[in-house]
Each structure stands twice: as structure tokens, then as C-alpha cells.
Amino acid sequence: MGDAISSLLFQPPPPTRLKESKVIWLTNSHGKRIPSFFVECAIDERTGEGMRAPHPGEAQQHCGWSSDPDNNDDGHHGGGYHGCYDPNKVGGGGSVPSTPHIRTPKELEMAVAMGRRLGHGAPTVLYSHANAEDMGNIYPWCKFLSKMLGVNIFAYDYTGYGLATDQGPPSEDYCFADITAAYAYLTGILQIPPSSIVLYGRSLGSGPSCFLAARTAEEGDAVGGLILHAPFLSVYRIVIDSGCTLPGDRFPNVDFAPSIRSPVLLIHGTKDTIVPFNHSERLLETIMEPYRAEPVFIKGMGHNNVHASVRPMFIDRLRRYLDRHVLPNIRVERMAARIPHDARTRSKKQLARLIAVEVA
């Protein structure tokens, strides 16, 4: 049964190409080479934080999906992002203050060598894509998110997807190894602190994202946040409403969730016909209460149209989550790096009060 589920679970689309100079090649623990890219947001010199474009307002470009809540024939993931908007022409009026830039490996290496602290002012989103998507066709979406949220975005392909189709078929183990390699690059090579990293997993991507969030928590260095977009309890539970994790099940998010020690934002449409909405409801119950951010459960939306049909609200809720749960901790960490070394033993609450006094 496990092999049959895997063949249905992993459905890589025809590879979408990115310019080779923009691709960062990683090697996972199985020796598989996977591609990735890094989109860096513009930084406000006054605040030291990521700049955000004007709110999308009333402008809604639907990326090929219907805006009709009753039209929820979801089909498959992906394909809809590619070419669905011009990242330099977002809605909301006025000029666009920030232009996210996709960094080449050489540019990133040079930045680190020169002492630039990437990710110390803006969160870095580690994005794990859905099933029938790859790194190439999510690039416009990632650039849009970077612009609207004022965040850096690091996205990668799973083994067997996109430019990694020659690395063998995808699997759960490879997915876990792939996101671990991506995370190691961010924290080790780019020296981005875990508190500045937000994991974002959409559908299939919720599996590796939950795995990594739980693992970093168990190691005592939890990531700064976790966004789960249309997540599932586990793969088998999409088909069989079992009360436990069965042998051979894949991506048991419900088993990882209790170990997570990062603020978790759940996003799901109530009319999702691929991953039932109650998976997010039940997943929320397994997350420890202090780490439950206010979920975004959208009435009438399906699996693929949440972020397209209600884009202004979607962006607003992501911004609210970052402002409430992620950016305050990043500010504390930045302040801790600036104060005398002998004062760094103070608790984060003390540092937060120190920041408040300084601002006042």
C-alpha cells in the first residue's frame, strides 16, 4: 500500500527552467543534488527591517483560478503560479518601494564574506512547495510574497522534481533530507539564525516543514515560525480516517505537531476537496496552545484558490502573523547583538523591555 500511496502522492510536473546562474545547488544527506534559489528583499535603512510594497488593495489577479467560491474543482496543485502577475506591478496604487532580487550563489558567498548579516533584519521564509509544482513555476509567487511581506524567501526542489528529476524518484526520506539540506545552507553558510527563519509548507510541503519544525524544537533551537497552507494530518488519513498512524503512512504531521515550539499559522479553505478542511482543525488541536496563532480558515475556498481569490485578505493575515509572532523576536535578537556582552545573559523579556525604553 505504501508504494501505491507514494505513486499518487508524488506527481512532479514537467520541469520548469530557471536561469542556471540563479540556481544554488545543494547536496542532501543521501548524496542527491537539489536546486534552490534565494530571493532577498529590500531593507529599510532607517529601521533595518524588510520593506513592504503597498497593500494589494482591490487588485486581484487570479493566477488562472476561479474567484467563484462555488467553483472548487481543484484539479491538481500547481501550474497556476507561472506568469500570473508582474511582481513589479502589484495592486494598491503608488510606487513600489522594494524590489526583491534573486541572488546568485556567488553574490551570496560574497555578501557573507564581507560580513553582511543576511536575515538579521527581515525574516527568511523557507518555502516547501506543493505536489505538482517545482521551483521554476513558483518563482513568480515567491518574488511576489517577498515584495508584499518584506521577507527573504529560500525555495528548493524535492529530489525527483524540477531540475532534480535526474536524481531518482521522490520519497518521504528524500523530502526530509532535502529540507534539512536547505536549512543547513541557511543557518550554516548564510549564517541566518533559526529565530529569523519561518517555514512555509503548502499541501505536500507541510510534511517536510512539520518534520523540520519539530526537529529544531527537539534540538533546542526552534525556528521562528511555521506556516502550514492546506496541510494534512498524514497521507493515509486523507484517504482513511484512521485514529492512529498506520504502518507505512507518510508525512505524519499529526505526530510531529505536539513537539513544535514555534508559532504556527494554519491556512485552509473550508471547501477543499483534496485535503479535507477538518485536517487543519484537528491539527490545530494537537499543537500546544501557546504556539497556536489565529488560523486563517476561509469559508467557501478550495485547495488551490485561497491565495488567489482572496489575495488582499491573505496578504493581510500573513503580515499580521509576522508582526505579532515573528518580528518581535527578531528585534530582540538584533538588540541582543548590539548590547554589551555581559548583558546578553538577560532574559528575552528583559531585552524586550530595554527595547521599549530605547524606542520611547
C-alpha positions as CSV (number, residue, x, y, z in Angstrom):
1,M,0.0,0.0,0.0
2,G,2.9,2.3,0.8
3,D,4.3,2.2,-2.8
4,A,0.8,2.8,-4.2
5,I,0.3,5.8,-2.0
6,S,3.7,7.2,-2.9
7,S,2.9,6.9,-6.6
8,L,-0.2,9.0,-6.1
9,L,1.4,11.4,-3.6
10,F,4.3,12.5,-5.7
11,Q,3.3,13.8,-9.1
12,P,6.2,16.0,-10.4
13,P,5.2,18.3,-13.3
14,P,7.3,18.7,-16.5
15,P,10.4,20.6,-15.3
16,T,10.3,24.4,-15.4
17,R,13.7,26.0,-16.0
18,L,15.3,28.8,-14.2
19,K,18.4,30.7,-15.4
20,E,21.3,28.5,-14.3
21,S,23.3,31.4,-12.8
22,K,20.4,31.9,-10.3
23,V,20.4,28.2,-9.1
24,I,22.0,27.3,-5.8
25,W,22.9,23.6,-5.8
26,L,22.7,21.7,-2.5
27,T,23.6,18.1,-1.7
28,N,21.4,16.3,0.8
29,S,22.5,13.5,3.2
30,H,21.7,10.8,0.6
31,G,24.1,12.4,-1.9
32,K,21.3,13.8,-4.1
33,R,21.8,17.2,-5.7
34,I,18.8,19.5,-5.4
35,P,18.4,23.1,-6.8
36,S,17.3,26.1,-4.8
37,F,17.1,29.9,-5.1
38,F,17.2,32.8,-2.7
39,V,15.1,36.0,-3.1
40,E,16.4,38.9,-1.0
41,C,14.0,41.6,0.0
42,A,15.0,45.3,0.1
43,I,15.9,46.6,3.6
44,D,14.7,49.9,5.0
45,E,17.9,51.7,6.1
46,R,16.0,53.6,8.8
47,T,14.6,50.6,10.6
48,G,16.9,47.8,9.4
49,E,13.8,45.7,8.5
50,G,12.4,44.4,5.3
51,M,10.5,46.9,3.1
52,R,6.9,46.0,2.1
53,A,5.1,47.1,-1.1
54,P,1.7,48.8,-0.8
55,H,-1.1,46.5,0.2
56,P,-2.7,44.8,-2.8
57,G,-6.0,46.5,-2.0
58,E,-8.7,45.7,-4.5
59,A,-6.4,44.5,-7.3
60,Q,-6.8,40.7,-7.5
61,Q,-5.1,38.8,-10.3
62,H,-6.3,35.2,-10.1
63,C,-3.4,33.2,-11.4
64,G,-5.8,31.1,-13.5
65,W,-8.1,30.0,-10.7
66,S,-11.8,30.9,-10.4
67,S,-12.8,33.6,-7.9
68,D,-16.2,31.9,-7.5
69,P,-16.3,30.1,-4.1
70,D,-18.7,27.6,-5.6
71,N,-16.3,26.6,-8.3
72,N,-14.0,24.4,-6.4
73,D,-13.0,21.7,-8.9
74,D,-9.4,21.8,-7.6
75,G,-7.8,19.5,-10.1
76,H,-4.2,19.3,-9.2
77,H,-1.6,21.6,-7.5
78,G,0.5,24.0,-9.3
79,G,0.9,25.3,-12.8
80,G,-1.3,28.4,-11.9
81,Y,1.5,30.5,-10.4
82,H,3.7,30.7,-13.5
83,G,3.4,34.1,-15.2
84,C,0.2,35.0,-13.3
85,Y,1.4,38.5,-12.4
86,D,4.2,41.0,-12.9
87,P,5.9,41.3,-9.5
88,N,6.7,45.0,-10.3
89,K,3.1,45.9,-10.9
90,V,1.3,45.0,-7.7
91,G,-2.1,46.5,-6.9
92,G,-2.8,49.1,-4.3
93,G,-1.6,52.2,-6.1
94,G,1.5,54.3,-5.6
95,S,5.1,53.4,-6.3
96,V,6.6,50.1,-5.2
97,P,9.3,50.8,-2.6
98,S,11.0,47.4,-2.7
99,T,12.4,45.2,-5.5
100,P,13.3,41.7,-4.3
101,H,16.3,40.4,-6.0
102,I,17.2,36.7,-6.7
103,R,20.7,36.3,-5.6
104,T,23.3,34.1,-7.4
105,P,25.5,31.7,-5.3
106,K,28.5,34.0,-5.9
107,E,26.6,37.1,-4.7
108,L,25.6,35.3,-1.5
109,E,29.1,34.0,-0.8
110,M,30.5,37.5,-1.4
111,A,27.9,39.0,1.0
112,V,28.7,36.6,3.8
113,A,32.5,37.0,3.2
114,M,32.1,40.8,3.5
115,G,30.3,40.4,6.8
116,R,26.7,41.1,5.7
117,R,24.2,39.5,8.1
118,L,21.5,38.2,5.8
119,G,18.2,37.6,7.6
120,H,19.0,39.6,10.7
121,G,16.5,42.4,9.8
122,A,13.9,40.5,7.8
123,P,12.5,37.0,8.3
124,T,13.7,34.4,5.8
125,V,10.9,32.1,4.6
126,L,12.0,28.5,3.8
127,Y,9.3,27.6,1.2
128,S,8.3,24.0,0.6
129,H,6.1,23.8,-2.5
130,A,3.0,21.6,-3.2
131,N,2.8,18.4,-5.3
132,A,2.6,19.3,-9.0
133,E,4.8,22.3,-8.7
134,D,8.5,22.9,-9.0
135,M,11.0,25.6,-8.2
136,G,10.6,27.2,-11.6
137,N,6.9,27.8,-11.6
138,I,6.7,29.0,-8.0
139,Y,9.4,31.7,-8.6
140,P,6.9,34.5,-9.5
141,W,4.8,33.7,-6.5
142,C,7.9,33.7,-4.2
143,K,9.0,37.0,-5.6
144,F,5.5,38.4,-5.0
145,L,5.5,37.2,-1.4
146,S,8.9,38.7,-0.8
147,K,7.8,42.1,-2.1
148,M,4.4,42.1,-0.2
149,L,5.7,40.7,3.1
150,G,9.2,42.3,3.3
151,V,10.8,38.9,3.7
152,N,13.6,36.9,2.1
153,I,12.5,33.6,0.5
154,F,14.5,30.5,0.0
155,A,12.8,27.8,-2.1
156,Y,14.1,24.4,-3.2
157,D,13.0,21.4,-5.2
158,Y,12.5,17.9,-3.8
159,T,14.5,15.1,-5.1
160,G,12.8,13.9,-8.3
161,Y,11.2,17.4,-9.1
162,G,12.2,20.1,-11.5
163,L,16.0,20.3,-12.1
164,A,16.4,17.3,-9.8
165,T,14.4,14.8,-11.9
166,D,17.6,13.0,-12.7
167,Q,18.3,12.3,-9.0
168,G,15.8,9.5,-8.7
169,P,12.2,9.2,-7.7
170,P,10.9,11.4,-4.8
171,S,10.3,9.9,-1.4
172,E,9.5,10.9,2.1
173,D,13.0,10.3,3.3
174,Y,14.4,12.4,0.4
175,C,12.0,15.2,1.2
176,F,13.2,15.3,4.8
177,A,16.8,15.2,3.7
178,D,16.1,18.0,1.1
179,I,14.6,20.4,3.6
180,T,17.4,19.6,6.1
181,A,20.0,20.5,3.5
182,A,18.2,23.8,2.7
183,Y,18.0,24.6,6.4
184,A,21.7,23.8,6.9
185,Y,22.6,26.1,4.0
186,L,20.6,29.0,5.6
187,T,22.0,28.5,9.1
188,G,25.5,27.3,8.2
189,I,26.6,29.0,5.0
190,L,24.4,32.2,5.2
191,Q,24.6,32.3,9.0
192,I,20.9,33.2,9.4
193,P,19.7,32.5,13.0
194,P,16.9,30.0,13.4
195,S,14.7,32.6,15.1
196,S,14.7,34.5,11.8
197,I,13.6,31.5,9.7
198,V,9.9,30.9,9.0
199,L,9.0,27.5,7.4
200,Y,6.2,27.7,4.9
201,G,4.7,24.4,3.7
202,R,1.9,24.2,1.2
203,S,0.0,20.9,1.0
204,L,2.7,18.3,0.3
205,G,5.2,20.9,1.6
206,S,3.5,20.7,5.1
207,G,5.2,17.3,5.6
208,P,8.9,18.3,5.4
209,S,8.0,21.6,7.2
210,C,6.4,19.9,10.2
211,F,9.3,17.5,10.3
212,L,11.9,20.3,10.5
213,A,9.9,22.4,12.9
214,A,9.6,19.5,15.3
215,R,13.3,18.5,14.9
216,T,14.7,22.0,15.5
217,A,12.5,22.3,18.7
218,E,13.7,18.9,20.0
219,E,17.3,20.1,19.4
220,G,16.6,23.2,21.5
221,D,16.8,25.8,18.7
222,A,13.3,26.2,17.3
223,V,12.7,28.1,14.1
224,G,11.0,31.5,14.3
225,G,7.7,30.4,12.8
226,L,5.7,27.8,10.8
227,I,3.0,28.4,8.2
228,L,1.0,25.4,7.1
229,H,-1.1,26.0,4.0
230,A,-3.7,23.3,3.3
231,P,-1.8,20.8,5.5
232,F,-2.9,17.2,6.1
233,L,-2.7,15.1,9.3
234,S,-0.9,12.4,7.4
235,V,-1.1,11.0,3.9
236,Y,-3.1,7.9,4.7
237,R,-5.6,9.9,6.7
238,I,-6.5,11.8,3.5
239,V,-8.0,8.5,2.3
240,I,-8.7,6.6,5.5
241,D,-10.0,8.3,8.6
242,S,-7.9,6.3,11.0
243,G,-7.5,7.1,14.6
244,C,-3.8,6.4,14.6
245,T,-0.7,6.4,12.3
246,L,-0.8,3.2,10.4
247,P,2.4,1.3,9.4
248,G,3.8,2.7,6.1
249,D,2.0,6.0,6.5
250,R,3.8,9.1,5.0
251,F,4.4,12.6,6.5
252,P,2.6,12.1,9.9
253,N,2.2,15.8,10.6
254,V,-0.2,15.0,13.4
255,D,2.7,13.1,15.2
256,F,5.2,16.0,14.7
257,A,2.8,18.8,15.8
258,P,3.0,18.3,19.6
259,S,6.8,18.7,19.5
260,I,6.7,22.0,17.7
261,R,7.7,25.1,19.7
262,S,7.3,27.8,17.1
263,P,4.2,29.9,16.4
264,V,2.0,28.0,13.9
265,L,-0.3,29.7,11.4
266,L,-2.8,27.3,9.7
267,I,-4.4,28.3,6.4
268,H,-7.2,26.3,4.8
269,G,-10.3,26.6,2.6
270,T,-13.5,25.1,4.1
271,K,-14.4,23.6,0.7
272,D,-11.1,21.9,0.0
273,T,-11.8,18.7,-2.0
274,I,-8.2,17.4,-2.0
275,V,-7.2,17.7,1.7
276,P,-10.3,18.0,3.8
277,F,-10.7,21.1,5.9
278,N,-11.0,19.1,9.1
279,H,-7.4,18.1,8.8
280,S,-6.4,21.6,9.8
281,E,-9.0,21.8,12.5
282,R,-7.7,18.6,14.1
283,L,-4.1,19.5,13.5
284,L,-4.6,22.8,15.4
285,E,-5.8,20.8,18.4
286,T,-2.5,18.8,18.6
287,I,-0.4,21.9,18.6
288,M,0.5,23.2,22.1
289,E,-1.8,26.2,22.9
290,P,1.0,28.8,23.4
291,Y,2.1,28.2,19.8
292,R,-1.3,28.4,18.1
293,A,-1.6,31.6,16.0
294,E,-5.1,32.7,15.0
295,P,-5.8,30.4,12.0
296,V,-7.0,31.5,8.6
297,F,-9.9,29.3,7.7
298,I,-11.7,30.8,4.7
299,K,-15.3,29.9,4.0
300,G,-16.1,28.6,0.6
301,M,-12.5,28.3,-0.7
302,G,-10.9,25.2,-2.1
303,H,-7.4,23.7,-2.2
304,N,-5.8,26.0,-4.8
305,N,-7.7,29.2,-4.8
306,V,-7.3,30.6,-1.3
307,H,-4.3,32.8,-2.1
308,A,-5.6,33.8,-5.5
309,S,-9.3,34.6,-4.8
310,V,-8.9,36.5,-1.5
311,R,-5.4,37.8,-2.0
312,P,-5.7,41.2,-0.1
313,M,-7.0,39.4,3.0
314,F,-4.5,36.6,2.5
315,I,-1.6,39.0,2.5
316,D,-3.0,41.0,5.4
317,R,-3.2,37.9,7.6
318,L,0.3,36.8,6.7
319,R,1.6,40.3,7.6
320,R,-0.4,40.2,10.9
321,Y,1.2,36.8,11.8
322,L,4.7,38.1,11.1
323,D,4.1,41.3,13.0
324,R,2.7,39.5,16.1
325,H,4.7,36.4,16.3
326,V,8.0,36.6,14.3
327,L,9.3,40.2,14.0
328,P,9.3,40.9,17.8
329,N,11.7,38.1,18.4
330,I,13.9,39.2,15.5
331,R,14.1,42.7,17.0
332,V,15.0,41.2,20.4
333,E,17.8,39.2,18.8
334,R,19.1,42.2,16.9
335,M,19.1,44.2,20.1
336,A,20.9,41.4,21.9
337,A,23.6,41.6,19.3
338,R,24.2,45.3,19.9
339,I,24.3,45.5,23.7
340,P,27.4,44.7,25.8
341,H,28.3,41.1,26.0
342,D,27.9,40.9,29.8
343,A,24.3,42.0,29.5
344,R,23.3,39.2,27.0
345,T,22.5,36.8,29.8
346,R,19.3,38.8,30.4
347,S,16.1,37.1,29.6
348,K,14.3,38.0,26.3
349,K,11.6,39.7,28.4
350,Q,14.2,42.0,29.9
351,L,15.6,42.7,26.5
352,A,12.2,43.5,25.2
353,R,11.7,46.0,28.0
354,L,15.0,47.5,27.1
355,I,14.0,47.9,23.5
356,A,10.7,49.6,24.6
357,V,12.7,52.1,26.8
358,E,15.0,52.8,23.9
359,V,12.2,53.4,21.5
360,A,10.4,55.6,24.0
